[in-house]
């Protein structure tokens, strides 16, 4: 750095001269990047020790191929790195020990730059991510396609090896768990030429006292595999059924099936706002607006006050009075919906114990965790591509992003 500054001839600033601070900052930043890059190159090449004679995999003799240059992309800019290269006839593979030690076997990007690529890609579309990196680093480190490739690789590593990211134990905290699904655009149907929509399943564990930060689990998969993902995450957090006070859902059977399987005995509650929507849809179908609103408000009051006998009596009378209405919001279907969730209407109990009666946490999570990144205009997702980004986003939102990169470096991937 001192040598670079010595070669730089800058006229001294006069006492009253205007200073283009931005231009000077950019100049010195570029100098620092170049100097740091050169130091890294020298340091890493010096670490490429004496010749290796045996293959670490099969113990056969290696054929030295001399030193070969590899163009690296780093946070300091391009680095032309000379490394010792070997060939193993038994394995039939080229082996470069320095590449293995630096974690650059899978491409020409350093782990430090991969971290920045994943950090931007989990927030922004790949093209915008590449542009942001170029603007902030002062050079173009990669293409948008490479951003997608690197983010996909690390998202898949998280899928295949979740132990790379151990999470802190949450101890004896008493959480609530809200579960829901939200739709994202998939790849177009090649036969019917129409867009397919796929469900992302999402679970949010949150502290009703708001003492601890929430944690998220998201999967673009069926209910059975999502249940396995959820259980694995709960175990990594040191949680089981004893760690939860309440499970909230919108009434979808797959939610309660998962709850019964993985968290037996934990009280379940039908999301109050979904219940209110069902009631209002039926009231709106049967009566003028003013009358519908009065009926709807009386039913909500009965639910909140725990007057379930009176509540069901009214719904039964309504179903008998309108037997011919078979619409989705008809009285018979409304009665069936609430009967199916009869044990999950304990709103008075939840309020008494200062527990939530609505699944707003998971509704919010669906917006900021899933839709904000995966449901933008023009986006189309394969299942592996969507899951890779979901893995990175949940990793970051759960506060485990930096720990992942420490473990990635330690594992020598």
Buried (B, 14 or more C-beta within 10 A) or exposed (E): EEEBEEEEEEEEEEEEEEEEEEEEEEEBEBBBBBBBBBEBBEEBBEEBEEEEEEBEEEEEEBEEEEEEEBEBBBBBBEBEBBBBBBBBEEBEEEBBBBBEBBBBEEBBBBBBBBBBBBBBBBBBBBEBBBBBBEEEBEEEBBEBEBBBBBBBBBBBBBBEEBEBBEBEEBEEBBBBBBBBBBBBBBEEEEEEEEEEEBBBBBBBBBBBEEEBEBBBBBBBBEBEEBBBBBBEBBEBBBBBEEBBBBBBBBBBEBBBEBBEEBBEEBBBBBBBEBBBEBBBBBBBBBBEEEEBBEBBBBBBEBBBEBBBEEBBEBBEEBBEEBEEBEEEBBBBBBBEBBEEBEEBBBBBBBBEEEBBBBBBBBBBBBEEBBBEBBBEEEBEBEEEBBBBBBBBBBBBBBEBBEBBBEBBBEEEB
